[in-house]
């Protein structure tokens, strides 16, 4: 009897243990289900499309925004290889797949923070932005998450804005020409002798028309660049020639404005020819030289230097001045649109703050670079540009 009582109490103990365990597991499962449902609801709720593929590239999730944006039925894509339908989207789709394949084959090739983004232009004129990131735990690749957003409207608004800026700048340019022209004619005495005060006033009109012209031209340049309407014609060009013509222009300015400056060029004797667009390179070097001239007090020096670098693979042109310089905190923003410094000489000079941003875009379009080499307040500045030599380009093309 004692044995039986002992066994019964053991069983009761065992039964309680099992029931407790089962209850705990049940709770865990329920919590997990709640969590999963919550996550699904969040994924369903967000306005961007989400597409998740597993380590084998099979689609395991597509939320309803994704269905709507990609115009795909969830049932038709779940469990299918992602490559199968991404292939429908042409070259952009191929790049999308390549990124996934690269990460799945070699998770180590992924640098944290790296995200692949791409624009897809669909046949029905819609434009999608795709961002893609891998899901990794340590070195193991679990799959990829693609975020898909319909940006057709944003792109359209952006295009309208650029078009508006282009139209306004064009319209503004038309009246500036006669204002300048007639002011010039008055100054030349074409309508009779002017009293000194009259001359002075017309001079003010003319200077402001010049200033307006500068602004409008910069705006036109920016809007053309934005609209992708600037074409660069890469040719073999001689920087020596450009540097002399830029210096000649500055000499004329120096004479006309009565601001005496030392303007010099130091060009390496064996300077190789480079690949670039003659007019655009002239514009960029001209702009840098003009800044150097503007932001240097009278009596200063502007030097244009050119020399081969990177074992003759590129030519670097440096534009140095002995002017006001640029404080360290302003340096990272120099190439931002509309950025202008706060130095008294800068404030007194008319400018748009667009010059350096345009120069940067133009250099990049030609496969070149532009940067601030060094500068400190009161110690002058040195800007530099680099272009590939014609020989290097020819090798790359061969
Ligand atoms: P802008 O000359 O019309 O102001 P930029 O884009 O050419 O526009 O230049 C932006 C700013 O960078 C200038 O306002 C000035 O503060 C600073 N900067 C550019 N070049 C120089 C220079 N050579 N010396 C000192 N400051 C400069």
Boltz pocket constraint, residues with backbone or C-beta under 6 A from the ligand:
constraints:
  - pocket:
      binder: B
      contacts: [[A, 287], [A, 288], [A, 291], [A, 292], [A, 293], [A, 295], [A, 321], [A, 323], [A, 324], [A, 325], [A, 326], [A, 334], [A, 336], [A, 339], [A, 340], [A, 341], [A, 342], [A, 343], [A, 346], [A, 350], [A, 351], [A, 352], [A, 353], [A, 354], [A, 355], [A, 356], [A, 357], [A, 380], [A, 381]]
      max_distance: 6.0
